[in-house]
Amino acid sequence: MNYDSYKELAIEQEGRILTITINRPEAKNAINKGLHEEFSRIFYDVDADENVDVVVLSGSGGAFCAGGDLNWLLDMHGNAAETSIGIKRDRKIQNSILDLEKPIIAKVDGPAIGLGCSLALFCDFVYASEHSVFADPHVSIGLVAGDGGAVMWPQLIGYARARKYLLTGEAISAVEAADIGLITEAVPVGELDEKVSKMAKRLSRGASHSIKWTKAAINAGLKVTANAVIDRAAAFENVSQLLDDHRIALEAFQRKEKPKFTGR
């Protein structure tokens, strides 16, 4: 498989392990238009790559992913055609990860926010350094949690806890996230690389078909739930991207101020 078309994602392979690194360190790996488009197809390409059995997803420069790039979100605001393209890509991202039978390990060092958080939580294993944080603050910028949070948080930690985080946008530390089952494990930062490497190598040495098909069986029920949620969440997010509250929040965050929502 030729991955030369990917510019925002750095892709390396060692043996049958493919490492995908979000590579915008100057922006804490925030998702811009280019990254969003690449994520909408990368896991389909990995699925077709017969030389890969295990995937590691990470971020560069001391962050996993800071969520959507504010400038990109502002550029899209009010443009129904552009927001609908973005929503379509969100759905592709979610479905392509759920459909990928090869195990995916998220290596999180630093913030995993918004879509970055969803990308991590959709993975099969999530190992994070102890200083990392997870949050889905869509509501904080006047958006519906349409890129996966409404799917995964309730499945991982239950509806009561998920409501607390999704309806407030509150962040959770990696240590607490591990304690309540949101992620696999929180480890000291100096041990993160070794922890992920050991699991990736263990999986790559295993019975690949058995591992893949077991993952597929696990995800079968999840996909039923996900498909019931994704379309509605995506539609609501698309509408919320056109509202004044979304613009107000983005502009306030650019000024490092607290947004004053109007309900419009």
C-alpha positions in Angstrom: 0.0 0.0 0.0 1.3 3.4 -1.0 0.6 6.1 1.7 2.4 8.9 -0.2 -0.9 10.9 -0.6 -1.0 11.6 3.2 0.6 14.9 4.1 -0.8 15.7 7.5 -0.5 12.2 8.8 3.0 10.7 9.2 2.9 7.0 8.5 5.6 4.5 9.3 5.7 0.7 9.2 7.8 -1.7 11.2 7.1 -5.3 10.5 3.4 -5.7 10.4 2.8 -2.8 12.7 1.7 0.5 11.1 2.1 3.7 13.1 -0.1 6.7 12.2 1.0 10.0 13.8 -1.1 13.2 13.7 1.6 15.6 12.6 0.6 19.2 13.3 2.6 19.8 16.5 2.6 23.6 16.0 -1.2 23.4 16.6 -1.3 20.6 19.1 -2.4 18.4 16.3 -5.7 20.2 15.9 -7.8 18.9 13.1 -7.9 21.2 10.0 -9.5 20.5 6.7 -6.6 18.5 5.3 -6.3 16.3 8.4 -10.1 15.7 8.4 -10.0 14.6 4.8 -7.1 12.2 5.4 -8.7 10.7 8.4 -11.9 10.0 6.3 -9.9 7.6 4.2 -6.8 6.3 6.1 -8.6 3.4 7.8 -10.1 2.2 4.5 -6.6 2.1 3.1 -5.3 0.3 6.1 -8.1 -2.2 5.8 -6.9 -2.9 2.2 -3.3 -3.2 3.2 -2.4 -6.9 3.4 1.0 -6.2 5.0 -0.5 -4.7 8.2 -2.0 -6.5 11.2 -1.8 -3.9 13.9 -2.2 -0.1 13.9 -0.8 2.4 16.5 -2.4 5.9 16.4 -0.5 8.7 18.1 0.1 12.5 18.1 3.4 14.5 17.7 4.9 17.1 19.9 3.4 16.4 23.3 -0.2 16.3 22.3 -2.5 13.7 20.9 -5.1 16.0 19.3 -6.5 19.3 20.5 -9.8 18.9 18.5 -11.0 21.0 15.7 -8.9 23.9 14.5 -10.7 27.1 15.4 -9.8 28.9 12.2 -11.2 26.0 10.1 -14.4 25.8 12.1 -14.9 29.6 11.7 -14.3 29.3 7.9 -17.1 26.7 7.7 -19.6 28.5 9.9 -22.8 29.3 8.1 -21.8 27.4 5.0 -24.2 24.5 4.8 -22.4 22.9 1.9 -19.1 22.9 3.7 -20.5 21.8 7.0 -22.3 18.9 5.4 -19.1 17.7 3.7 -17.4 17.8 7.2 -20.3 15.8 8.7 -20.1 13.2 5.9 -16.4 12.8 6.6 -17.1 12.4 10.4 -19.4 9.5 9.6 -16.7 7.9 7.3 -14.1 8.3 10.1 -16.4 6.6 12.7 -17.6 3.8 10.4 -14.1 3.1 9.0 -12.7 2.6 12.5 -15.5 0.4 13.6 -15.3 -1.7 10.4 -11.5 -2.2 10.5 -10.9 -5.7 11.9 -7.2 -5.0 12.6 -6.7 -3.9 16.2 -5.9 -0.2 16.8 -3.9 1.1 19.8 -4.2 4.7 20.7 -1.0 6.1 22.3 -2.1 9.3 24.0 0.5 11.7 25.4 -1.1 15.1 26.2 -4.6 16.4 25.5 -7.2 14.3 23.5 -10.0 16.8 22.9 -13.2 16.8 20.8 -12.6 14.7 17.6 -9.2 13.8 19.0 -10.9 12.3 22.0 -13.3 10.4 19.8 -10.5 9.1 17.6 -8.8 7.7 20.7 -12.0 6.2 22.2 -12.9 4.4 19.0 -9.6 2.5 19.2 -9.4 -1.0 20.7 -6.8 -0.1 23.3 -6.1 3.4 24.8 -2.9 3.8 26.7 -2.2 7.3 28.0 0.5 9.1 30.0 -0.7 10.0 33.4 -0.7 13.8 32.6 -3.0 13.4 29.6 -6.6 14.6 29.6 -9.7 13.6 27.7 -12.6 15.8 26.9 -15.5 16.1 24.5 -16.3 19.9 24.8 -18.6 20.2 21.8 -21.3 21.9 23.9 -18.7 24.4 25.0 -18.4 25.7 21.5 -22.1 25.5 20.7 -22.0 22.2 18.9 -23.6 18.8 19.2 -21.2 15.9 20.0 -21.6 14.5 16.6 -18.2 13.0 15.8 -18.4 10.0 18.0 -18.6 11.1 21.6 -22.4 10.4 21.8 -21.6 6.8 20.7 -18.5 5.8 22.7 -18.8 7.6 26.1 -22.1 5.9 27.1 -20.8 2.5 25.9 -17.6 2.8 27.9 -18.6 4.4 31.2 -22.5 4.2 31.2 -25.1 6.8 30.5 -25.1 8.6 33.9 -21.3 9.3 33.8 -21.4 10.1 30.0 -24.1 12.7 30.5 -21.9 14.5 33.0 -19.0 14.9 30.6 -20.9 15.3 27.3 -23.5 17.8 28.5 -20.9 20.0 30.3 -17.7 19.4 28.2 -15.8 18.8 31.4 -12.4 17.2 31.0 -11.2 14.0 32.8 -7.6 13.1 33.7 -6.1 9.9 32.2 -5.8 8.4 35.7 -9.5 8.9 36.4 -10.4 7.8 32.9 -8.6 4.5 33.4 -10.3 4.1 36.8 -13.8 4.3 35.4 -13.1 2.3 32.3 -13.0 5.1 29.7 -9.5 4.1 28.6 -7.4 0.9 29.0 -4.6 2.2 31.2 -2.8 5.3 32.4 1.0 5.0 32.7 3.9 7.2 33.7 5.0 9.1 30.6 8.4 7.4 30.5 6.7 4.0 30.2 4.2 4.9 27.5 6.2 3.9 24.4 7.3 0.6 25.9 3.7 -0.2 27.0 2.3 0.4 23.6 5.2 -1.3 21.8 4.8 -4.5 23.9 1.0 -4.7 23.2 1.5 -4.0 19.4 4.2 -6.7 19.1 2.1 -9.1 21.1 -0.9 -8.6 18.8 1.3 -8.8 15.7 2.7 -12.2 16.8 -0.7 -13.6 17.6 -3.1 -15.6 15.4 -4.1 -12.6 13.2 -7.3 -14.0 11.8 -8.6 -15.0 15.2 -7.7 -11.6 16.6 -9.4 -9.8 13.7 -12.5 -11.9 13.7 -12.9 -11.6 17.5 -12.7 -7.8 17.2 -15.3 -8.0 14.4 -17.6 -10.0 16.7 -17.1 -7.6 19.6 -17.8 -4.6 17.3 -20.9 -6.2 15.8 -23.2 -5.1 18.6 -21.4 -1.8 19.0 -22.0 -1.0 15.3 -25.7 -1.6 15.7 -25.8 1.0 18.5 -23.4 3.3 16.7 -25.5 3.3 13.5 -28.5 4.3 15.5 -26.7 7.2 17.0 -24.3 8.5 14.3 -26.9 9.7 11.8 -28.9 11.6 14.4 -25.9 13.1 16.1 -24.3 14.1 12.8 -27.5 15.7 11.6 -27.9 17.7 14.8 -24.2 18.7 14.7 -24.6 19.9 11.1 -27.5 22.2 12.2 -25.6 23.4 15.2 -22.7 24.4 13.0 -25.0 27.0 11.4 -26.1 28.6 14.6 -24.9 31.9 16.1 -24.0 30.2 19.4 -21.3 28.3 17.5 -19.8 31.4 16.0 -20.0 33.3 19.3 -18.1 30.5 21.1 -15.4 30.2 18.4 -14.7 34.0 18.4 -14.7 34.1 22.2 -12.2 31.2 22.4 -10.0 33.1 19.9 -10.0 36.1 22.3 -9.5 33.7 25.2 -12.8 34.8 26.7 -15.8 32.9 28.0 -18.6 32.8 25.4 -22.0 34.4 26.1 -24.5 32.2 24.4 -27.8 33.6 23.0 -29.7 30.4 22.3 -29.7 31.2 18.6 
